[in-house]
Amino acid sequence: MPEFAYTKLIIVLSFLGILLLAQFVIKRWNIFGTILPERSKGAIKLTGGLELSKFASASVIECADVAFLVITGKNGSSSIVELPATGQGSELAGSNRKTNL
């Protein structure tokens, strides 16, 4: 039987220990918190949903004070549209006005 090489085991265990120590230091001291951009404030919130048909649905989702309309279909395709803020007027709001020719 070949003899077991303890030196290889010590090298592997010490390398794993160094990796675990580096992970702990990075998480504890938050070194990359100043380098990486901050995450969005708040969580994703489902505001409302509607079944459009047997195969499609529409949902309004809010994230970081911005609302999105998400329409999903049976085949997995989806469309996402950013909704205007409540204080903003729609781009089409003025198009319904009667014009004098």
TIVEX-664958 format. One line per field, with one value per residue: x, z, y of N, C-alpha, C in turn; residue number from 1. Coordinates in pm, 1 decimal. Each point is the difference from the previous one (the first is absolute). Example, Ala and Ser with C-alpha at 12.3 -4.5 7.8 and 13.67 -1.06 7.14 Angstrom:
BEGIN
n.xx <- (1319.0,-35.0)
n.zz <- (780.0,-72.0)
n.yy <- (-569.0,105.0)
ca.xx <- (-89.0,82.0)
ca.zz <- (0.0,6.0)
ca.yy <- (119.0,119.0)
c.xx <- (90.0,-77.0)
c.zz <- (0.0,73.0)
c.yy <- (120.0,109.0)
num <- (1,2)
END
This chain:
BEGIN
n.xx <- (82.9,-37.1,102.4,-74.2,-12.4,48.2,108.4,-47.7,-34.7,115.4,54.0,-78.1,16.3,127.8,-3.9,-72.9,86.4,94.2,-62.2,-22.0,124.1,36.4,-82.0,43.5,123.5,-25.3,-65.7,93.1,101.6,-75.7,106.8,-83.3,-46.1,122.7,42.9,-81.8,-85.6,-74.3,-59.8,-101.1,-53.6,-25.3,-102.8,-10.7,-100.4,-83.0,-31.6,-6.2,-100.1,2.2,-91.9,77.2,52.3,-32.5,61.6,-62.4,93.4,-53.4,114.3,-27.9,127.5,27.4,101.3,48.3,-126.0,20.8,-106.1,-19.0,-40.2,-28.7,8.1,-52.0,56.1,-72.5,51.0,-21.8,-48.3,68.4,-84.1,97.1,-89.0,83.7,-75.7,-68.6,68.6,-62.5,104.2,55.2,-16.6,-92.6,81.1,-96.7,16.7,87.5,11.4,-76.2,70.0,-111.1,29.5,11.7,-57.0)
n.zz <- (0.0,-82.8,45.1,99.1,-90.0,121.4,-70.2,-89.9,100.1,56.4,-119.0,-27.7,121.0,-11.4,-124.3,39.7,98.5,-88.7,-83.6,101.1,37.3,-127.9,-9.5,115.7,-37.1,-120.5,54.0,89.5,-74.8,-84.0,-42.5,-65.1,118.8,6.3,-50.6,40.5,-98.2,66.4,68.6,-77.8,34.3,89.0,25.3,-76.6,-36.7,8.8,-82.0,-117.5,-22.4,-125.9,-1.4,-107.0,5.4,-60.8,-92.4,34.8,62.6,70.3,36.0,107.0,-22.4,128.2,-40.1,116.1,38.2,-76.6,-77.2,-13.6,-126.1,52.2,-128.9,51.1,-83.9,-59.6,-111.3,102.1,-113.3,25.5,29.1,11.7,58.6,0.5,108.6,-50.1,65.4,116.6,23.8,-81.7,-103.0,-62.1,-82.2,15.8,114.5,-70.7,-38.8,107.5,4.5,-8.3,-126.7,-5.3,-109.5)
n.yy <- (-117.7,96.8,67.9,39.7,96.3,17.6,21.4,-85.9,-79.4,27.1,-12.7,-103.3,-49.5,32.6,-45.1,-103.1,-9.5,24.6,-83.4,-81.5,21.7,-9.0,-104.2,-41.7,30.6,-47.8,-101.2,-19.3,30.7,-68.7,-63.6,-80.2,35.3,47.4,-113.6,-96.4,23.4,88.1,-93.7,-33.1,114.5,-90.0,-73.7,-104.3,80.3,-102.7,101.2,-59.5,-83.2,-44.3,-96.4,14.3,-118.6,-111.0,72.6,111.9,72.4,99.2,55.4,73.0,29.1,24.5,76.2,40.3,4.3,-104.9,23.4,-131.0,-4.8,-119.5,-33.0,-111.2,-84.9,-91.4,48.0,81.2,48.8,108.6,96.7,89.8,81.3,103.7,5.9,102.8,92.2,-5.1,76.6,-90.0,81.4,-63.9,-61.3,-87.9,61.6,66.2,-125.5,-4.6,109.7,68.7,-3.8,128.3,-41.6)
ca.xx <- (-82.9,79.3,-14.1,-84.1,81.9,-60.5,32.2,-103.0,-120.6,22.4,-5.5,-139.2,-74.9,40.8,-57.3,-141.9,-8.3,26.0,-118.4,-106.9,36.7,-20.6,-144.3,-46.7,49.3,-73.1,-136.9,-4.0,47.4,-72.5,102.1,-51.3,-117.0,28.4,36.2,-117.8,-113.2,-98.3,-115.4,-118.0,-67.0,-130.7,-17.8,-96.5,-133.2,-105.2,-109.6,-126.0,10.1,-123.5,5.5,-53.3,-62.9,43.5,142.9,76.5,-33.9,66.8,29.4,67.6,104.5,71.4,134.9,71.8,-92.7,-28.1,-97.7,16.0,-106.2,59.0,-98.1,61.1,-78.2,15.6,126.5,110.7,42.0,-60.2,27.5,9.9,-9.7,4.5,-117.6,33.8,-30.7,-137.4,-3.8,27.2,-107.2,32.1,40.5,-116.0,-110.2,-39.3,-38.8,-144.1,-64.1,-51.0,72.4,-77.2,69.4)
ca.zz <- (0.0,1.9,121.9,-11.5,6.4,91.2,-41.7,-94.9,78.0,73.0,-97.6,-40.6,113.5,24.9,-106.9,31.8,114.2,-47.9,-73.9,96.2,71.3,-91.7,-12.3,125.0,7.0,-98.4,46.8,128.6,-11.2,-110.7,-79.0,-130.7,14.6,-52.0,-141.4,-76.7,21.6,96.5,-55.4,-3.2,128.2,6.2,-67.5,-108.4,57.1,-97.0,29.0,-47.2,-106.2,-72.3,-99.1,-125.7,-66.3,53.9,-23.2,21.7,118.9,13.0,139.0,25.1,98.9,42.2,52.4,16.9,-33.2,-142.4,-29.0,-127.4,-43.9,-50.4,-64.7,-25.5,-79.1,30.3,-50.7,78.9,-43.1,80.8,-38.3,117.8,-35.5,115.7,6.9,42.3,139.3,14.0,-21.0,-139.1,-94.1,-104.6,-125.5,-87.2,63.1,-82.0,-134.1,-8.6,-8.8,-133.3,-59.4,-93.0,-127.7)
ca.yy <- (117.7,122.9,78.1,119.1,120.6,96.8,136.2,43.4,24.9,124.8,109.2,18.2,52.6,137.7,81.8,15.8,90.5,135.7,42.4,26.5,121.9,112.6,19.0,59.9,137.5,80.0,18.1,69.0,136.6,61.5,67.7,37.4,84.8,133.8,-10.1,-38.0,90.6,-47.2,-68.6,85.4,14.9,-64.9,-127.1,-3.4,-16.6,-23.5,92.1,-55.5,-98.1,-23.0,-107.0,50.2,-113.1,-128.5,-16.2,122.6,77.0,128.9,33.5,127.6,-24.8,120.3,-20.2,127.0,108.3,-1.6,-104.4,-69.7,-88.4,-122.9,-85.6,-130.0,-93.1,-141.9,-52.5,52.1,132.4,106.0,138.6,85.8,140.5,88.9,85.8,136.2,31.1,47.2,144.2,31.3,-24.8,-95.1,60.3,-1.2,71.8,112.7,-39.7,-17.4,130.4,35.4,111.8,79.9,14.8)
c.xx <- (87.7,-27.6,-80.6,87.7,-72.0,28.4,-104.2,-129.7,11.8,-8.9,-144.5,-81.6,37.7,-54.7,-148.9,-20.3,22.4,-120.0,-115.9,27.8,-21.2,-149.2,-56.1,40.1,-78.8,-142.5,-6.0,36.2,-67.0,94.8,-56.6,-124.7,22.2,32.1,-123.0,-113.6,-99.9,-114.2,-119.8,-68.1,-136.6,-5.2,-97.3,-136.7,-99.9,-119.7,-133.8,22.9,-135.3,23.5,-64.4,-73.8,48.4,152.5,84.1,-47.3,80.6,17.5,66.1,94.3,67.8,135.7,68.6,-83.3,-25.2,-94.1,24.5,-123.2,65.2,-111.6,70.3,-96.1,31.5,137.3,121.5,49.2,-71.0,40.8,-1.7,1.7,4.7,-119.3,41.2,-38.9,-139.0,-11.2,19.8,-123.6,45.0,41.9,-119.1,-115.4,-47.5,-50.7,-150.4,-74.0,-46.9,77.6,-93.4,80.0,-47.5)
c.zz <- (0.0,127.3,-28.2,20.7,85.5,-43.1,-99.1,72.1,76.1,-94.7,-40.3,113.6,31.2,-108.2,23.4,118.1,-39.1,-76.6,94.1,79.4,-87.6,-17.8,124.8,8.6,-96.0,46.6,126.4,-13.7,-113.1,-86.5,-131.8,8.6,-54.1,-148.4,-85.2,25.6,97.1,-71.4,6.6,136.0,-7.3,-82.6,-116.1,59.0,-113.1,38.1,-41.9,-112.8,-63.0,-99.7,-127.4,-77.3,68.1,-3.4,31.2,126.2,0.6,147.8,5.3,117.1,31.9,57.2,0.8,-50.3,-149.5,-26.7,-140.2,-27.1,-64.5,-56.1,-37.9,-76.6,36.1,-41.1,73.1,-44.3,83.7,-54.9,126.3,-48.1,127.8,-5.3,44.1,146.0,7.2,-25.1,-145.1,-84.7,-104.0,-125.6,-94.7,56.1,-86.2,-137.1,-15.8,-12.0,-143.1,-50.2,-96.5,-128.3,-72.7)
c.yy <- (124.5,78.9,126.7,122.4,104.2,143.0,54.0,33.5,132.1,119.7,28.8,60.3,145.1,93.7,23.1,94.2,144.5,53.2,32.8,127.8,123.2,28.9,67.9,147.1,89.3,26.2,85.1,147.6,75.9,82.8,50.5,86.2,139.4,-2.8,-28.6,97.5,-60.7,-68.8,93.1,0.2,-67.0,-126.1,15.4,-32.1,-16.8,85.2,-58.0,-98.1,-24.5,-112.9,51.7,-107.7,-126.7,-12.4,123.4,70.7,129.5,30.0,136.4,-23.0,132.0,-39.1,135.3,116.9,14.2,-116.9,-55.8,-84.0,-120.1,-85.5,-129.5,-88.9,-143.4,-52.3,57.3,135.5,105.3,135.8,83.8,144.4,81.7,93.4,139.8,21.1,61.2,149.4,39.0,-27.3,-100.0,73.3,10.7,81.7,115.4,-39.6,-16.5,132.0,25.5,120.3,72.0,18.6,121.2)
num <- (1,2,3,4,5,6,7,8,9,10,11,12,13,14,15,16,17,18,19,20,21,22,23,24,25,26,27,28,29,30,31,32,33,34,35,36,37,38,39,40,41,42,43,44,45,46,47,48,49,50,51,52,53,54,55,56,57,58,59,60,61,62,63,64,65,66,67,68,69,70,71,72,73,74,75,76,77,78,79,80,81,82,83,84,85,86,87,88,89,90,91,92,93,94,95,96,97,98,99,100,101)
END
